[in-house]
C-alpha cells in the first residue's frame, strides 16, 4: 500500500500581484505535512515571505484552464516552493495532491492536476539532487 501524505495549512496566503502571472508572498506561509512513513510524523514547511509563484502553471488552452486553472492557490505555492528547494520531486508532487485535497479540490480535478505536474514538472524541477528534508526544515 502506498503511503498517503496529509497537508494542513497553518496560515493563510498573503500575496501581492506582480507583473504577468507572478505573485509574491508578503508573509511566511506555513504548512504541516504529515507523512505516515516509518520514523517520520510531521514536517513543518515555511514558505518565506518574498517567495514568488505563478500559482499553478496551467496552459492557457481554454478547456485545460477551464478544468484546472485558478482553482487552488495554497497547494501550488507549497508545490512551487518544494520544487525550488529541491525537496524531492516525487515528495513535492505527492504533497501537491495532498494539499489540493486540503483545499477541498475534488478527486477527479485533483487527479488531473497531479497528472499535470507529473507530466510537466520534470522540466521545471531540473536535474539537481534533492535537498535533505532535515536541511529543508532548518531553513
ZIRA-V797020 format. One record per pair of residues at least 6 apart in sequence whose ideal C-beta (glycine too) atoms are under 8 Angstrom apart, sorted by the first residue. I is the first residue (numbers start at 0). J is the second residue. Records with the same first field share a line. If there is no record, write none. Layout:
I->J  J
This chain:
2->34  35  36
3->35  93  97
4->32  33  34  35  93  94  96  97
5->32  33  97  101
6->30  31  32  33  74  77  94  97  98  100  101
7->30  31  33  101
8->28  29  30  73  98  101
9->29  30  31  43
10->26  27  28  29
12->24  28  72  73  76
13->24  25  26  28
14->22  23  24  25  52  72
15->22  23  25
16->22
17->23  51
19->53
20->53  54
21->51  52  53
22->51  52  53  54
23->49  50  51
24->46  47  48  49  50  51  52  76
25->48
26->48
27->45  46  47  48
28->45  46  50  73  76  77
29->43  44  45  46
30->43  44  46  73  77  98
31->41  42  43  44
32->41  42  44  94  97
33->40  41
34->40  41  42
42->132  135  136
43->136
44->77  80  81  135  136
45->138
46->76  77  80
47->138
50->76  79  80  83
52->75  76  79  80
53->75  79
54->69  71  72  75  76
55->67  68  69  70  71  74  75  112
56->119  123
57->63  64  67  68  69  115
58->64
59->68
66->108  111
67->108  111  112  115
70->104  108  112
71->98  99  102  104  112
72->102
73->98  101  102
74->95  98  99  101  102  104
75->95
77->94  95  98
78->91  92  94  95  98  116
81->87  90  91  94  95
82->88  91  120  123  124
84->130  135  138
85->124  125  127  128  129  130
86->129  130  132  135
87->129  132
88->120  121  124  129
90->129  132
91->120  124
92->113  116  117  120
95->112  113  116
96->109  112  113
99->108  109  112  113
100->109
104->112
